[in-house]
Amino acid sequence: MINYITRQSHKPLIVIPVILMVLSLLYLGVFGLNEGIDLKGGTMVTLDVNPSTTSNQITDNIEKTLGVSDVKTSIDGSTATVEIPVDINQVTFEQKFSNQYNILSFKSVGALLTDASITQIIYALVFAFVFMAATVFFVFRDIVPSAAIILSAICNLSIAVGGMSLFGIPLSVASVGALLMLIGYGVDTDILLTTRLLKRKEGSLDDRAENACRTGLTMTITALSAMVVLFLVVIIFIPAASVLEEISAVLIMGLLSDLLSTWLMNLGILKWHAERGGKH
């Protein structure tokens, strides 16, 4: 497989991540992305429940009684954490549920990131991409590697966010942090590839591509394995740790998309550029 990617049909492979990116953006545009309670605000309640009670039973009961939707419940032993995406009056909640559950805590969660803050995050991401491109251009003195790295990072994020929409992972403080980590990791593998391909002189272009691919795949698969283990541990043993679940899920999708965007698209673009007389 590595031999096929690095030595043979690299041009057609560029299309695969591009198609996935377009499909992800289309899906995101149609179905949107849910916002977590820490972004849009709401109510968080901790309940002491019967160990035989399931999260679906609690969710259905609260949604029907309060007339709300998108309630999320996680249970750890006899403790249930309920997230309600609207502001609920504490007295009203206690009147309706005090006979059914022992209410351990009740708090209204204000929106942590306002629209202005989200706009600033977008600006920060844009500036990060611009400065990354400028740095790469300064190092390699070539516009194509700079553009390839930016395109790869955009592709990586687009597929990851599309996966979040597909699997119902909300945009929260945890998932935003995971997406920011993906930018750093994706650029890291892209820089590795670009350096090996365009800066080093040992061996042929295909040899350098294969060497970079083996190193990069080892790095990504190692990180991916760690995230899969973390995700399974959280799901099986500590289901109440929703933050860890969201971070690991986003990173898993992002690392998978990084494999495609770096070793299919970016590698193909750089080899095509080098074969056409680019700097190498």
ZIGIHU-V970499 format. One record per residue. SS is DSSP state (h for helix, s for strand, l for the rest). PHI is phi in whole degrees, 0 to 359 (none if undefined). D_LAST is the distance of its C-alpha to the last C-alpha in whole Angstrom. Layout:
[[SS,PHI,D_LAST] [SS,PHI,D_LAST]]
//
This chain:
[[l,none,24] [h,299,21] [h,298,20] [h,294,21] [h,293,19] [h,268,16] [h,241,16] [l,239,19] [l,279,20] [h,279,17] [h,293,18] [h,297,22] [h,291,21] [h,300,20] [h,291,24] [h,300,25] [h,294,25] [h,295,25] [h,297,28] [h,297,29] [h,295,29] [h,297,31] [h,297,34] [h,297,33] [h,294,34] [h,295,37] [h,297,38] [h,296,38] [h,293,39] [h,278,42] [h,259,43] [l,72,42] [l,224,42] [l,291,45] [s,259,45] [l,289,46] [h,297,49] [h,285,48] [h,265,46] [h,260,49] [l,85,52] [s,154,55] [s,229,57] [s,238,56] [s,233,59] [s,249,60] [s,240,63] [s,262,64] [l,236,65] [l,293,66] [l,304,64] [l,278,65] [l,284,64] [l,264,60] [h,295,58] [h,295,58] [h,297,62] [h,294,62] [h,300,59] [h,299,61] [h,297,64] [h,292,63] [h,296,61] [h,290,65] [h,289,67] [h,267,65] [l,71,64] [l,242,60] [l,226,57] [l,62,54] [l,284,55] [s,240,53] [s,230,55] [s,234,54] [s,240,56] [s,232,56] [l,71,59] [l,256,62] [s,250,60] [s,246,59] [s,252,56] [s,246,57] [s,248,54] [s,248,56] [l,285,54] [l,225,57] [l,281,59] [l,246,62] [l,291,65] [h,296,66] [h,297,70] [h,297,69] [h,296,67] [h,294,69] [h,296,72] [h,275,71] [h,235,69] [l,296,71] [l,279,73] [l,258,70] [l,228,68] [s,270,68] [s,279,66] [s,275,64] [s,206,62] [s,214,62] [s,209,59] [s,272,58] [s,254,54] [l,282,53] [l,297,50] [l,282,47] [l,246,45] [l,282,46] [h,301,45] [h,296,44] [h,293,42] [h,296,40] [h,299,39] [h,296,38] [h,297,36] [h,298,34] [h,300,33] [h,298,32] [h,296,30] [h,297,29] [h,297,28] [h,298,26] [h,298,24] [h,297,23] [h,291,23] [h,297,20] [h,297,18] [h,296,19] [h,295,18] [h,297,14] [h,296,14] [h,295,15] [h,285,13] [h,260,9] [l,54,11] [l,210,10] [h,287,13] [h,295,12] [h,301,11] [h,297,14] [h,295,16] [h,295,15] [h,294,16] [h,296,20] [h,298,20] [h,295,20] [h,294,22] [h,296,25] [h,299,25] [h,299,25] [h,294,28] [h,298,30] [h,293,30] [h,296,31] [h,291,34] [h,299,35] [h,295,36] [h,299,38] [h,294,40] [h,296,40] [h,263,41] [l,73,43] [l,277,42] [l,285,43] [s,281,41] [l,225,42] [h,301,41] [h,294,40] [h,289,38] [h,298,36] [h,299,35] [h,296,34] [h,296,32] [h,295,31] [h,296,30] [h,296,28] [h,300,26] [h,297,25] [h,292,24] [h,297,22] [h,295,20] [h,301,19] [h,291,18] [h,294,16] [h,295,14] [h,304,14] [h,298,12] [h,296,10] [h,295,9] [h,298,9] [h,278,7] [h,255,4] [h,265,6] [l,283,8] [l,246,7] [l,290,11] [l,75,11] [l,280,10] [h,299,8] [h,294,12] [h,296,13] [h,293,11] [h,296,12] [h,295,15] [h,297,15] [h,295,14] [h,296,17] [h,297,20] [h,295,19] [h,295,19] [h,295,22] [h,298,24] [h,298,24] [h,291,25] [h,294,28] [h,297,29] [h,296,30] [h,296,31] [h,298,33] [h,298,35] [h,291,35] [h,296,37] [h,298,39] [h,300,40] [h,299,41] [h,293,43] [h,297,45] [h,295,45] [h,298,47] [h,275,49] [h,256,50] [l,227,50] [l,298,50] [l,285,51] [l,278,48] [h,293,46] [h,296,44] [h,296,42] [h,297,42] [h,294,41] [h,298,38] [h,295,37] [h,295,37] [h,295,35] [h,294,32] [h,299,33] [h,296,32] [h,292,29] [h,292,28] [h,295,28] [h,292,27] [h,294,24] [h,302,23] [h,287,23] [h,291,21] [h,276,18] [h,266,18] [h,251,19] [h,279,18] [h,296,15] [h,299,13] [h,298,14] [h,296,13] [h,293,10] [h,294,10] [h,300,12] [h,294,9] [h,294,6] [h,292,9] [l,270,11] [l,102,8] [l,293,6] [l,290,4] [l,198,0]]
//
